[in-house]
Amino acid sequence: MPSADNTDHDIPQVDAFATLLKNALNHAQSIKTTSSIEPPLTKADFDKLLAQLPTIFPCASPGYTSNNLGAEKARQYAVVETAARNVFSGLVAGTPIDSPEFVQIWNLFDFLSVLSDGEQCDPALLFWLVEELLDSQTNEGCRKIFDFLESRREQIIAQNLKQKQLVILRSCNDLLRRLSRAEDTAFCGRVFIFMFQCFPLGDRSSVNLRGEYHVENVTTYEETPVEPDDSADKMAVDSEADSGKDGKEDNKATTKAVSFDAKNKPAAEKPLDTNALYPIFWSLQHQFSQPTTLFDSAQLAKFKSGLEATMTAFETVDKLQRSTKGSDESKVTPQKRKHPEGDEDLRSSTNNPKYLTSRDLFELEIGDLYFRRHILIQAFIVLDFLFSLTPQAKAKLASIKLQNRSVNYGDQKLGDEDTKWARAMKERITNYIQAENDGYFFYRVVESVISRDKNWVRWKVESCPPIKRDPIAPADFNEARASAKRIATNKRLRAVPMGSLSLDFLKEEDTESAMEKLKEPERWKLPDLHVFKEKIETDDLDLDFAKNEKERSEILEAKASKTWRALRIARRSKLAAFDKVDDWQKVDAIFEDHSTPEPTQDEATGEKQVPEDKRPIVLTGPSKVGKSALASMLLERRKDVFGQVVRHTTRSPGDGEVDGQDYHFVDSKAFNTILDGDYFLEYSTRDGFDYGTSRKVAEALEESGKVPIIELDREGIQMAKDNGYNARFIFISPPTTEELEARLKKAGVSEEHVQSALQAAEEDIEHSKSEGQYDTIITNDDVEEAYKSLEAFIYGSAGEANGVNGDDAAAGDDVPMKDASNGDDAS
């Protein structure tokens, strides 16, 4: 705690240190002649004065030892604080913050910061004085003080941050209470950024661990809106255009932001009743600010009806604005007040965080696209809150041992009907936002922010475990470095470096014969790329028959030499193929012909190999339904047309799994790098391992002229749709659940997992019946017939595909098929 300020002291040490402080300030003025905050004074500037500290405080000497060292240090801290407060009070009382002499305060703070770093005073002393200084100044003066804090932030938090954290947090919060969030928005942002930069990322001081909401922030509105009349005080924006002398409308008359007039509208178009919408719309703010009220079924029903009415209104407004976009007389655009100094957009200025809920402004507000988007962002947040209450979301949290019950809401669950409504509403909002010119970009930004916030929410559910890893022990680091050095260093000299041809013949033959041999084409001509293909394949075969580790390493070394030379040759003509090489041991891509094949005619059917619709094909369905078998058949029979998108995972390869063929096996760091770059169409966590489908892999196949084939589960497809991925989604359905159960048991699945898989399959089948979920549904009763239906849909038109009606297929009315035992897949 700060010591009491006592100006009537008679303590020699206080007087001596006060004299030292004054000398330090005088010395600082001789060094720093400017009155600005910059540059900061450092320890080197006060070396001579710091050397005098042991004469005042014996315990300040580096080699000082004493049985009562703790008490002496405490006395030193109290003396330094008392003297510093006296000097500080005298300077503040007689020096305005706008005067050049106020630089002495900044010099005093720099000196105290040096003492703090050297543990010669209480680490928090500097901020105790800053706290008092902030209390004594106006908001404008506080801005200058914050200029100093921001310029010295790194120096202040470099040492003893733990002792300073509380007073930093307290002084910043006190300042935020004084500032107006509406008028001092930028200054408030500076204070928040300063705190974020001072405190570690994993610090829990700013985490709302109890999940409390700002219930005092109530949005008030007129409960019973009054019908607009034609009185004289009616708002100018709502008045009808005055007629000119010639009976025509005055073009200069003020028009409405949105016209809700039913006149001259087709009978089928229902006019929007803003009077009825007004209380419903603003009542949503209650659920937006307090989502836990949705645990009440009545409140949830009110929220659902209110959000549906709001979305209907927004869609109506958008339709009216689009239909009247070309007319100058009834142009539907939000009116903006002109800036007196030019055409500066008012959205860049300070915004009031409180909504203006006047009935007279309501039509203007919902006519503004930016206002509508702001409301929809709130809806996104609440819908994601509802998704966290689904049984699937709860199951993902079951593995957490120490849960924060305050934000888990373990007793609350969202029903199936409410979950379907929430998903449909989110998709509806997504489609609405993306319909605008910049809507896709805006939606991606919002979705990215919300998806990253989910990670922080999970961290809070896990009771905020430490995210800072312990440093590696020096012994472990040295061992790892030595191991890496052993692997990377090869001390054995090669008989023929890099596989070069031998020159021994120069020793045995005469000069003329030797020169003739040097002219042989194999010695100067660049080898053909396919020569190395055969040699590399031979080395791969030899690897399988290697007898010991030494022989295996020698073969690998020889293969590495051939691979390196093959890559050097391929870079001349096949540089684009390098993007497909993920592992140096698998460079088959450089030997392939990547020229785009011309569409040819299929001999059996006469149809084009490349479908007219080249969008990616996404297959889904219950486990063991046969989707992997169908995908394999499509890839095998149409290998020049289709390509498989291999997923990434952080788990290790299983028995028989091949990297790049079954999965791309990567570590967590590489996976998170792809995730942070927003290159995943979808990603999920299962059994503690991460899985994801790379957008870049799919795009690479499309650029090479192939149609990507992707296998996903239901949640993966939903995430891909939410991310705006444009593809054809196909659901593979079993003929019956009994048949699916037989396939599961035949595959050796345990009884417990069979039941859970059947339950998940029933949910998938029920979900597939929802309108618009999938482009078609194919029943896999016989794998060959199912493949024909799949091929017919891919190559067929929207109306009919090789005799299979597209509408019937979408409804799941495929021709009955017989089962094939080899039609089961592993997914």
N, C-alpha and C positions, 0 to 999 in steps of 0.2 A: 504493500500500500504506500502511496506517496506520503512523505513526512509533512508535518504541519509547517506552514510558512511562518517563520519567526524572524522578524527584522531586528528585534532587540536582543540579539545573541551576543555572547561574550566568549566565543570558542575560538581559540587560536587557529585551529585547523580550518574552520569555516572562513575566517578572514584571509588566511594564507591561500586557500584555493580560490576564493573570490578574486584576489589579486592576480592569481595565475590566469583565471578566466579573462579578466580585463586585458592582461598582457597578450593573451591569445587573440582577442578581438582586434587589438591594435596591430599585432603582427599580421593578421588576416587582411586588414585594410591596406597594409603596405604591399602585400602580395597580389591581392585582387582589387584593382583600382576601379573596376566598373561597379555599377549599382544593380546589375542584373543577377538573376538566380544562377545562371551558368557563368563560369565553369565551377564544378564542385571542388571543395578543398579536401585533400587527402591526408593520410597519415604522414607522408613525406614532408608536407608543409608545416607540421607541428612537431617534428622530431626533437628539436631543442627544448621545447616547452614540456613535452612528455617526459623528457629525461629528468625534469625537476620534480616529478610526482613522488619518487621515493623519499625526497627530503620532507614532504608533507605527510605522506602515508608510508611508513616503513614496509607495510605488507604489499605495497605496489612493486617492490623490487622483485625481479624474476626469480632470484635464488632464495627468497625469504622463506623461512620455515618457523613455525610456532605451534604450540599445543592449542592455542586459542585463535587459530587463523580464521575460523568461520566468524567469530564475533568481531574480529578486527576488520574483516571485509565488510560486514554489515554496517559497522560504524563508518567506514570509508564511503559506502554507498549513500548513507544518510547525510554525511557532510557534503558530498558532491551535489546531492539533490538540493540541499538547503541553499548552498551558494549559487547553484545554477538557477533556482527559482527566484532568488533575490535579484540577480543580474537580469534575468529574463523579465521580471515584473517592471524593473526600472526602464528597460528598453521599450517595452510595449506601451507603458504609460506615457512616455514622452515622445514617441516616434510614430507618426501616421504610416499606414501600410503603403500609401502612395508616394511617400517621400524617398529620396535616394538613400537616406541614412538607414532605412529599414533593412538594407543588406546585412547589417550587423546581426539581425535575427537569423538570417540564413547561415551566416558564418558561425554563429553560436551553435546552431543545429548540426552543422558539419563537424564541429569540434566534439560535440557530445556523441555523435555517431562514431567518431574515431575512438573515443573513450569506451563506448559500448562494445565495439568490436574487440578491443583489448581487454575486456572484462574489468575495467576500472570504474564502472558505474552500473547502475541497474539497467539491464537491456531495454526496459520499457520507458526509461526516463524521457527519451526524445519524444515519444508519442504522448506521454502525459502532458508535456508542454505544448505539443501540437493540438491536443484536445482543448486545452485552455485557450489557445490562440484562436481556434475555430469558434469557440463560444463568444469571444470578444469582438468578432468581426461581422460585417454585413455579408450578404451572399456574394457580392462582388469581391470583397476581400477574401472570402473563402476560395474563390476561383484562383486567386494568386497563390494562396497557400497550397492548393492542390497542384498548381504548376510545379511548385518545389517538390512535393511528394512524388509526383510522377517522374520528375527528373532524377530523383534519388532512390527510386524503388528498388532497383537491383542491389544497390549498396546497403539499403536498410534491411532487406530480407536475407542477405547473404549469410548472416550468422545470428544465432540465438533467436530464431524466428518463433520457437515455441513459447518463449517468455513474452513475445510481443503480440502474439495472435489475438489475445483477448482484448487488449486496449485498441488495436487496429480495428477490430470488428466493432467495438463499442463506439469509437469516435466516428467511423463511417456511417453506422446506423443512426447516430444522433444527427449527423449532417443530413442524411436522407429524410429524416422526420421534418427538418426545417424546410426542405426544398419542395417546391410544387412540381408534381409529376407532369402537369400540363405546361407550365411556363418555363420550367428549368429542366426540360426533358434531356437535353444534351449533357448538362452538368450531372444529372442523375446517372446517365449512362457512363460518364467518366468515373464516377464513384464506384459503380458496380464493376467496371472493367478493372479498376485498381484492386478491388478485393479479389476478383478472380485471378489476377496475376500474382497477388501476394500469397494466396492460400494454395496448397497443393491440390491437384486434381481430385485426389481421393479423400480430401478433408470433408468431414461430415457436418461442419458448422452451418453450412447453408442448405442442408438436406432436410426436407419436410418429412421426417421419419414417421410422424403420426398421421400423415395424410390429411392434414386439416385444410379446409377450404376457407376462402375469404368471404365468409357469409355476410359481413357488414357491407360489402359492395353490392347494393341492391339497385337494380335498374327500375326506376319509377316511370310510369306512363299513365295516360288518361284511361281510366277504366271504361268509361262510356264516351266514346268519341261523338262529337256533335256533327250533324250533317252540315256540309258546307253550304252556305247561302250566298245570296248575291248582294250582301251588305257592302257598304262603302269601304269598310276596313278589311275586305278580303285581300289575301296575299296577291301580289302582282303576278306571280308565276302561275296562279290558278285562274286568272281572269281570262275571259274570252277576248280574242283579238278584236280591236275596234275596227269598224268599217270606215272606209274612206268616203269621200264625197261621191265617188263614182260607183259605190256599192261593192267595191272589191276590198279584200282584206288588206290591212296595212302590213307590209312585209317587215316593218320594224317593231311590230307588236311583240310583246313577250309571250312565248309559247310554253306549254307545260313540258316538264322533263319527260313525262310518260303520259300518254293519252289513254284514259280508261273509259272514255265516252263510248256508249253503246250505239250511238247514232252512226248510220252509214256502215255498219258492220254486218257481215253475213249472219243469217239466222243461226247457222251452225256454231258460230263463234260466241262463246259465252263471255260476257264482259266480266272483268275482275272486280269484285266487290271489296274495295280497299277498306271500307268501314268495318266489314266483318273480319277482314284479315288483320287489321291493326292490333287488337288485343291478343289475338292468337300468336301473331308474330313476336311481339315483345314479351309474351309470357314464356317463350323459350329460353330467355336469358336466365330464368330461375334454374332450369335444369343444366344450362351451360355452366353456370357458376357453382352449382352444387350437384354433381353427377350422382352422388349417393342417394339422392331423393328418388332416383329411378328404381331403387330396390322395391319401392311401393308400386304394386301393379297398376293402381289408378293413375299415379304420376307417369308411369311408363306409357300407358295407353294415351294419356294426354300429350305426352311428348311425341309419340308416333304420329298422332293425328295432326299436331301442330307442325311437325317437320314436313309431312306430306303436303299440307296446305301451303306451306312456304315454298316448297320446291315447285308445286303447280303454279304458284304466282310468279316465281322467278322464270319458269319456262314460258309463261304467257307474256311476261314483260320482254323477254328475249325475242320471242316471235313477233311481237308488235314492233320492236325496234328494228328488226331485220326487214320487216315488210314495208316500213316507212323510211328506210334508210336513204332511198334516192330522192325523196321529196324534200324540197327546201322549206315548204310551208308547214309541214308537220313532221319535221325531222326529229327523231327520238334520240337525243343526246343529253347527257347531264349538263346543265348549265353551270359555268364556272365564272366567278367574279374575276375581272381583269386585274392583274397586278399593276400598280401604278408605275412601276419602273420597267415594265416589259411583259413578256409572255412567259414568265417563270411559272412552272407548275406548282400549284399550292400544295401538292401532296408531299413535296420535299420539305415543307416547313413544319413547324411544331404542330402536333396533332393532340387534340384533347382526348384523353382516354375514356371519358364518359360519353355515352351515346346521347344524341339529341333526339328525344322521343316525342317531340311535339307532333300533334296530328297533322298540322299544316305542312310539315316537312316530310311526311311519310312517303308520299308518292315520289318526291324528289330523291329520297334516299334509295328506295328499291329500284329506281331507274338508273342508279349509278352502279356500273359493273364492279368497281373496286369495293363498294359497300357490300354487294351481294357475295363477292368472294370472301370478304372478311367473315361474314356469317357462316359460310360453308366451311371455312377452316375450323370454326368452333364445332360445327356438326361433325367433321372428321374426327376431332379429338374425342368427342363424346361417344361416337360409334366405336372407336378403338377401345375406349373404356368398357363398352358393352361386350366387345369381343373377348376381353380379358376375363369375362365371367363365364365363358362357354366351358363345357366339360373338357374339350380338347386342350384349351389353354390351361385349365387347372391341372390336367395330367402332366403338362410340361413342367409344372412347378413342384410336382410330387417328389422329385429327386432332391430337392433342397432340404437339407437337414434343419438348419436354423433359419426359420422364416420370420419375417416381420409381419405379424398378424394384423397390424394396424392398416396395412395397405394391400393385404392379400384377399380380404373379404371371403374367407373360406366357406362361410355358410351360404353365400349368395351365388346362385347359378342362373344362367340365362337359358330359357326353354328353347326347344327346337324351332317353334314358330317364330319366336322373337329373333332368334339367330338368323333365320331365313330372311326375315324382314330387314334386319340390319345389313345383311350382305347385299340384298337387292337395293336398299337405299344408298349404300356406299357406291355401288356400281352406277346407280342413277346420277348421283352427284358427280362421279368421275366423268361420265359421258358428257354431262352438262358443262363442266369446266373445260374439258378438252375440245369442245366445239368451237371455242374462240380461236382467233389467229395465234395468240401466244399461249393458248390454254394448255397445250401439252407441256411446254417448258414450265409454266406456273405449277402444274400438277406434280411434275417430277420434283420440283423444289420442295413443295409441301410434303410429298410422300417421303422424300429423303430425310427431312427434318423429323417427321413423326416416327419413321423407322429407327432412326438413331436414338430418339428419345425412349423408345421401347427398351433399349439396352440399359439406359439409366434407371428405368422403372424396375427392371429385373434386378439390377444391382441394389436398389432400395429394398426390394422384396427379400433379397438375400441378407438383409441387415448390414449392408454396406461393408463387405469384407475388404481388407486392404488391397489396393491395386498396385502398390509399389512392391516390386520384387526385391528380396534381400540380395545384397551384392555377392558376387562369386568370390569364394575364398582364393587367395593367391595360389595356393597349392593346386587347386582344381584348374585354375586358369593356365598355369604353367604346364600342367599335364595335358590339357587339351591342345595347347599351342605346340607342344612337342609331338603329340600324336599327329596333328595336321601337317607338321613339318616332315615327319617320317613318310606320310602318305604321298606328299607332293614332291619329295626328293628321291631321285633314282640315281644312285652312285655307280651303277654298273654301266660301263661303256659299251655302246652297241658296236658289233662287228661291222655292220653296214648301216650307218645312221639314216634314219627315216626311210629305210627300204631302198636306198639308192643302189644302182648297179655297181658291181665290183670293178675295180680298176687294176686288179692283179695282173692282167695280161700285159700291162705296160712293162713289167719286170722281165717277162720271159721272151717276148718276141722282139723282132727288130723294129726300128722306128717307123718304117713305111707301113708294115702290117698293122702296127698299133694305131697309126693315124687313120688307116682305112676302117678299122673297127670303130673308131670314134665317130665316123661318118654314118654309122648305121642309124636308121630312122628311130629305132626304139630308144636311142640315147638322147635325141634332141627334140623329137616330136612329142607334143602333148598327148598323153594317153587318152583313150576313149573312156568316157565316164562309166559305161557298162562293164568295162574290164574290172573296175573296182567292185561293182555289184556282185560279180561272181566270187571275187576273192573274199569279200566280207561275208557272203553266205557260207563260204567254206569255213571261215573262222568261227561262225556261229555253230556250225555242225561240229567242229572240233571241240568247242566249249562243252558240248553235251557229253563228250567222251573223255574229258580231262580226268586224269587219274588222281591228281593231288592239287593242292592250292598253288604250288609253285608253277606247275604246268599251266594251270588256268590263268595265272597272272601274266605269264609270257604270251599266251594266246590273246589275252585282252590288250596287251601292249602292242602286239602286231596289228590287231584290228584297229586300235586307235590311230596308228600311223596311216593305215589305208583310208580310214574314215576322214582323217584330216586332209589328205590329198584329194579325196573325192569331193569334199566340200570346197576346196580351193578351185577345182575345175568347175563345179556346179555354179559358183558365184558369177561366172561369166554369162550364163544363159538362163539360170533357174534361181535367181535370187529371191523371187517371190515365194518359192517353195520352202525357204528357211523358216518362215512363220509357222510351218507345220511340224518343225523338228523340235520336240520338247526334251528328248533324251539323245545324247551323243551315240548311244548304242543302237538307236533306231532311226536311221536316216533314209528309210525307204522312199520318203516323199520326194527326194531329189532325183530318184531314178524313174519316177512316174512321168507320164506324158500329161501335163496339166492344161493342154490346149482344150478349149471348150468344144465338146463334141457337137457336130451338127445334128439336129433332130432327124432321126431316121424312122423308117416305117417298120413296125413290128410285123414279122412275117405271118403270124397266126391271126391277129385281129386287124391289122392294117392301120392301127391308131398310132399317133405320135408318141415317141418315148418320153419326151419332155412334156409334162402337163401344161395346159394353158394357165392355170392358177399355180404360180410357183411359190406361194406362201409355205412356210414350214409346216410339217405335219406333226401334231402332238398327240400321242396315244396315251390313253389312261384306262383304268379299269381295276377291278379287285385283284388281289394277289392270286396267282396261278390261273388267271383267266385266259392266258395265251397271247398277251400283247407283245412279249419279247419274241415269241416264235413268229408272229406275223411281221414284226419289224425285220427280223433276220431274213425271212423269205423275200421281203420287198428289197432289202439291201443286196441280196444275192442275185435275184432275178433281174433287177434293174440297177446294177452297181454303177453304171455310168450316169444314172439320173439322180439317185438318192445317196445321201451320206449320213452316218449316225453322229449325233452330238453326244460325246462322252462327258459324263458329269465329273466334277471335282469332289474329292473327299479328303478328310484329314486322318482317316483310319489307315492302318497298314494293309498291304495286299493279303488276301486270303490264299488258301491252297489253290493253285491253278490260275489265279488271277494275273492278268498281264497289264502293266502300266500303259495307259494310252489306248487300251482296247476295252477293258472292262470299266476302269475308272482312271482319272488322272489323280494319282496319289501324291498329295502335297502336304507340307507341314502347316501348322496353324498360322504362322507368319505370312506365308504365301497366300493362304486362303483369305486372311483378313485384308491383305493388300488388294486382292481382286474385289473383295466386298466393299472396301472403302472407295475404290474407284468406280463403284456402281456398275460393274460389269457382269453381275449375276442377274439372269432373268428371274430366278427364284432360288431360295436357299432355306435350309431347315437343319435342325439338330435332332439326331436320333441315336440313342444309346451312348450319349456323351461325345459323338463325333459329328462333324459338320459335313453337309452335302450341299452342292450348288451346281447350277447349270449356267455355263458361261455364255454370255451374249456374243462375245468375240468369236468363239468357236463356231457358233451358228452363222454369224455373218461371214466368216472365212469360207464356209461351205457355199453360201449363196454367191460370194464373189467368184468362186471357182466354177459356177454354173450348175451346182447341184442343189437339190431340195433337201433341207435338213429334216431328219427324223429324230424326234425327241420323245422319251418316255418319262412321264411325270405322274405323281399321285394327285388326288383332288385338291389338296391344299397348295401344291406346287403350281397347278394350273390357275387357281384363283390368284396367287401372288403374281404370276406372269401376266394375267389379265389386268390386275391392278397396276402393274408397271407399264401398261400400254403395249404389250407385245402382240403383234399382228400375226396370227397363225390360224390354221384350221385345226380345231379340237375334235378328236374322235374318241368316243367311249366304246370300249370293248366289253360287252356284257356276256355273262354265262347264260346258258339256256335255262337253267334252274339253280336254285341254291343247293339242292340235293346233289346235282352234278358237280357243282363247285366243291362241295364237301368231300365228295369221292376223290376229286383230283388232289385236294389238300392232303388227305390221308394217304393217297398213293405216293405223294412226294415225301412222306415220312415226317409230316408236321405233327407235333404233339397234340393231344386232345385239347389241352388248355389253349394253345395257340390257334387251333382249328376254330374253336368257338369265338374267340376274339376276332379272327379273320372273317368269319361269316357275319358277325355283327357289323364290322366295318364295311363288308361287301354290300349288306342290305342298305346301309346309309348311303354308299356310293350309288347304288342303283336307284334309290329313292331320289337322290339329288339329281341324277341324270334325267329324270322325268320332268324337271322344271323347265319351263319354256326358255329357250335361248341359251342354255348352259353349254350345249355341244352342237357342232355342225351336223353330226350324224351319230347314230348308235348302231353298232354291228354286233350281232349275236354270234359268238364263237361256239357253234355246235359241231361243226366239222371244219378243220383248219384250212383245207383247200377251198371250200366254199366261202369261208370267211375271208380268205385272201382275195378271192375274186370280187367279193363285195367291196373290200377295201380298195382294191385297184380300180374298180368301176367308179367309186366315189371320187378318188383322187384325179382320175382322168376324165370323169364325166363333167357335164355342164351343170348349172344350178338346177335345171329342171329335171334332167334325166341323165343317168350315168351308166352306159352299157346295159340298158334294160332295167336297171335298178332305179326306181323313182327316188329322187333326192328328198322329197318331202316325207315319203314313207320311211326312208332310212333315218331321217332326223327324228322321227317319232318312235323309232325302235322297232318298226314292223318289217324286219328282214325275213327272207325266206327261211323256213325251218331247215336246220342243218344237222348232220350227224357228228358225233364227237370223234375226235382223233386223239389217241393217247399221246402222240408226240406233240400235241398242241399246247402243252403246259409250258409256262415260262418260270423263271426264277424270281419274278417280281410280283 
